[in-house]
Amino acid sequence: MMRIISGTHGGRKIFSVPKDKTFVKPISGRIRQSLFDIIRPYVPGSTFLDLYAGVGTVGLEALSRGASKVVFVEKEGLCVKTIEKNIAALGFGDKAKVLKADVLGGLKWLEHFAEYKGFDLVFMGPPYRTEENLPLSYSFETLKLLADANIANPGAVIVCQHHKKEDVPVPQGLEHTRQEKYGDTLVDFYRPLKK
């Protein structure tokens, strides 16, 4: 069972989807703890974007730790319903917006939703594999779409979790600042280049 690790809602349960739904692979507790140890100074008061949100684990953690607003983007209907259920159960309705959309369709449209002021933190955990267990490579394309959309604020922290075998060049408009390794998973950190 997944729980929020820390903050105002530390220890509270997070609803998930059945384990046979292979399109959802929630971030592990260890990686989530490490990620929030790294981004802790940036979370309070931030506007947070959770792409490929799954059941909302990362965005919910951000809300518990003081983010002022989290926008969740997810295309699977079952996941969207689960995020909404989690938001309601945790009482985050006034600080969360769930949008059902395919991230790879582009991100510029996000500036038209949720009292948009740009995003201070962006987390993306694209799926690694198809339901047929074939490898996917969405990370570079998603980072590129994010850079092209220009929706991350100056000084924003952008985080991409991906499989270690996925080649992720740094797209134009972003600077790679850090990498952490957890078994087969890499977590890369970026910031927007000044215009």
C-alpha positions in Angstrom: 0.0 0.0 0.0 1.3 3.4 -0.9 1.3 6.3 1.5 2.4 9.9 1.6 5.8 10.0 3.1 6.0 13.4 4.8 4.4 16.8 5.3 0.9 17.7 6.5 -0.5 14.4 5.3 2.4 12.1 6.1 1.3 8.5 6.5 -2.0 9.0 4.7 -3.0 6.2 2.3 -2.9 6.8 -1.5 -5.4 4.8 -3.6 -3.9 3.0 -6.5 -5.2 0.9 -9.5 -5.2 -2.9 -9.6 -1.7 -4.4 -10.1 -2.7 -6.0 -13.4 -3.0 -2.6 -15.0 0.5 -2.6 -16.4 0.3 0.9 -17.9 0.8 2.2 -14.3 4.1 1.8 -12.5 4.1 4.0 -9.5 7.4 5.7 -8.4 9.0 3.7 -5.6 8.9 5.1 -2.0 12.7 5.2 -2.0 13.0 7.2 -5.2 10.2 9.5 -4.1 11.9 10.1 -0.7 15.2 10.9 -2.4 13.5 13.1 -5.0 11.8 15.2 -2.3 15.0 15.4 -0.3 16.6 17.0 -3.3 13.8 19.4 -4.3 12.6 20.2 -0.7 13.7 23.9 -0.7 11.7 24.5 -3.9 8.3 22.9 -3.0 6.7 25.2 -0.4 4.5 27.7 -2.2 5.3 26.3 -5.7 3.1 25.6 -8.7 3.9 22.0 -9.5 3.2 20.1 -12.8 2.9 16.3 -12.6 3.1 14.8 -16.1 2.2 11.2 -16.8 0.7 11.5 -13.3 -0.4 7.9 -12.9 -2.4 7.8 -9.6 -0.9 11.2 -8.6 1.7 10.0 -6.1 4.3 12.7 -6.8 1.9 15.6 -7.0 0.1 14.5 -3.8 3.4 14.3 -2.0 4.2 17.9 -3.2 0.8 19.1 -1.9 1.5 17.5 1.5 4.9 19.3 1.6 3.4 22.7 0.9 3.0 23.2 -2.9 0.4 25.8 -3.4 -1.0 24.3 -6.6 -0.5 21.0 -8.5 -1.7 20.3 -12.0 -1.9 16.6 -12.9 -1.9 15.5 -16.5 -2.8 11.9 -17.3 -4.4 10.2 -20.3 -5.7 6.9 -18.7 -9.3 7.3 -17.5 -8.9 4.9 -14.6 -5.9 6.8 -13.4 -7.7 10.2 -13.7 -10.6 8.8 -11.6 -8.1 7.5 -9.0 -6.2 10.9 -8.8 -9.6 12.6 -8.3 -10.5 10.1 -5.5 -7.1 10.7 -3.8 -7.5 14.5 -4.0 -11.0 14.3 -2.4 -9.9 11.8 0.3 -6.9 14.1 1.2 -8.9 17.3 1.1 -6.7 18.9 -1.6 -9.6 20.0 -3.9 -8.8 23.7 -3.7 -5.2 23.2 -4.7 -5.3 20.5 -7.4 -6.4 20.3 -11.0 -6.6 17.0 -13.0 -6.5 17.2 -16.8 -7.1 14.2 -19.0 -4.8 14.5 -21.9 -2.0 12.9 -23.8 1.3 14.6 -22.9 2.8 13.8 -26.3 0.1 15.9 -28.0 1.9 19.0 -26.8 2.0 21.1 -23.6 1.4 24.8 -24.7 -2.3 24.4 -24.0 -1.5 24.1 -20.3 -1.2 27.9 -20.0 -5.0 28.2 -20.5 -5.9 26.1 -17.4 -5.8 26.4 -13.6 -5.1 30.1 -13.0 -1.9 29.7 -15.0 1.2 31.6 -13.8 3.9 29.2 -15.1 5.3 26.2 -13.3 8.1 26.2 -10.7 8.5 22.5 -10.5 7.8 19.9 -13.2 8.0 16.1 -12.7 7.6 13.6 -15.5 7.8 9.8 -15.2 6.8 8.6 -18.7 6.0 4.9 -19.0 9.0 2.7 -19.7 7.2 -0.1 -21.5 4.1 -0.9 -23.5 1.5 -3.5 -22.2 3.3 -5.9 -24.6 6.6 -5.2 -22.6 8.2 -3.3 -25.5 10.5 -0.4 -24.5 9.2 3.1 -24.9 11.3 6.3 -25.3 9.1 9.3 -24.4 11.5 11.3 -22.2 13.4 13.3 -24.8 10.2 14.2 -26.7 8.4 15.3 -23.5 11.4 17.4 -22.4 11.4 19.0 -25.9 7.7 19.7 -25.8 8.1 21.3 -22.4 11.0 23.5 -23.5 9.0 24.5 -26.7 5.9 25.3 -24.7 7.9 27.7 -22.5 5.6 27.0 -19.5 8.4 26.5 -16.9 9.2 29.6 -14.9 12.8 31.0 -14.9 14.7 29.1 -12.2 12.2 26.2 -12.4 13.4 22.7 -11.6 12.4 20.0 -14.1 12.8 16.3 -13.2 12.6 13.4 -15.5 12.6 9.8 -14.3 13.4 7.2 -17.0 15.0 3.8 -17.6 18.8 3.8 -17.6 18.9 2.3 -21.2 16.8 5.1 -22.6 18.9 7.7 -24.4 17.8 11.2 -23.4 19.7 14.0 -25.1 19.3 17.5 -23.6 16.9 19.4 -25.7 17.5 23.0 -26.8 16.3 25.4 -24.2 17.1 23.3 -21.2 20.3 22.7 -19.1 21.1 19.4 -17.5 22.1 20.0 -13.8 22.1 16.7 -12.0 21.6 12.9 -12.3 20.7 10.3 -9.6 20.8 6.5 -10.2 18.5 4.0 -8.5 19.0 0.5 -9.9 17.6 0.5 -13.4 16.1 4.0 -13.0 17.8 7.4 -13.7 16.4 10.7 -12.4 17.7 13.7 -14.3 17.3 17.3 -13.3 17.1 20.3 -15.7 16.5 24.0 -15.6 15.3 26.3 -18.4 18.0 28.3 -20.1 17.6 32.1 -19.8 16.0 33.5 -22.9 
